[in-house]
């Protein structure tokens, strides 16, 4: 995958048999190194921000009663919702009222049972007086009359038994939470504060207002780190009712660890999850029993010019039919396999005498042959890198020690998976100009026939495209490990 900004690793609750407890990464104690008061003109100017405000509207809504499973899969029922839902990082608040920082203490909302939104985008400054914020841990603290919930870059953290974090902790209680680790000057963070008038069971005659809004910079927090397993936001878009057979109506996603630069290639090995951080040149291991740890350093490259690389490390990981870990190594531009003693065996590093680009994802067929994709995303300058020896990006097979080119019409072949019967190979294309998933018929000799477009997401905005795939017993679907 092409590099983007990431903050964590998500595990789909549907696929996890249990969630382990680990130490909660609470906001740091002690005096901060620097603070910015977002209730002042000077503070908001320093972070290049603008407070925006909106009331909310309570609306009738359709839903479903709890069925036999306890989930919303029963009979239809009328209930209530509100709008706008403005927690998303990319929510368009341009039409909202722009309000002065010094006006945050003004009483807003309509009294009684009422809710509202305050939003501000902040940019980490280059300096705060003499203080350089590079690498600091950034904490946001606010207190609303009467309650608040705080969204950070589109996420509402919901750690169990949370005290003073992003979710309501009590009447007139402060919300205090980490909004960034290892922050860097120029980094942008979107904050959205949902105000609630209360007590809700005894609707008051007062209104909503903000007592404080402070950004505090603390010494760096060692990352990555495990966090208390906490639900994060997920929305299943059900364009086809058949999705209900795969994803239940109340699907949950939990964050187990955070602070990675980039995450790729998750694979279960016995009771542990292995995954790559290509940017950090590391394979990590997570288990219920042991939490988070490093499985392999220099996972994809150890050359002297490693500083030139954005993603030198390993990417895709999988197991061969004998349970041996197989690794796509970006910087080394090869596919390797570890034997039982940890020795490295090179399965593929060249085609037609030329070095591969940077193997990205891989999957084994049941007959033991290996299929992998080879875009140039691991090279420092991608398609224009002078190290690039092949004029195309390919889909390959390794069988009996021979590397065979199967397809080369995609610019950015990425994730791949077989259909359960192995009659088709699906390959997605990380290419902003052609965002497609291709389906190739698999011939009897293991080579591929002509591909057809299985899914076209040309309408998706920006660089959003497709990456990882997981095959199930009945279908093939994509699990997006979205590390925002």
Buried (B, 14 or more C-beta within 10 A) or exposed (E): BBBEEBBBBBBBBEEBEEBBEBEBBBBBEEEBBBBBBBBBEEBBEBBEBBBBBBBBEEEEEEEBEBEEEEEBBBEEEEEEEEEBEBBBBEBEBEEBEEBEBEBBEEEBBEBEEBBBBBBBBBBBBEEBEEBBBBEBBBBBBBBBBBBBBBBBBBBBBBBEEBEBBBBBBEEEBBBBBBBBBBBEEEBBBBBBBBBBBBEEEEEBEBBBBBBBBBBBBBEEBEBBBBBBBBBBBBEEEEEEEEEEEEBBBEBEBBBBBBBBBBBBBBBEBEEBBBBBBBBBBBBBBBBBEEBBEEBBEBBBBEEEEBEBBBBBBBBBBBBBEEEEBBBBBBBBBBBBBBEEEEEEEEBBBBBEEEBBBBBBBBBBBEEEBBBBBBBBBBBBEBEEBEBBBBEBBBBBBBBEEEBBBBBBBBBBBBBBBBBEEEEBBBBBBBBBEBBBBBBBBBEEEBBBBEBEEBEEEEEEEEEEBBBBBEBEEEEBEBBEBBBB
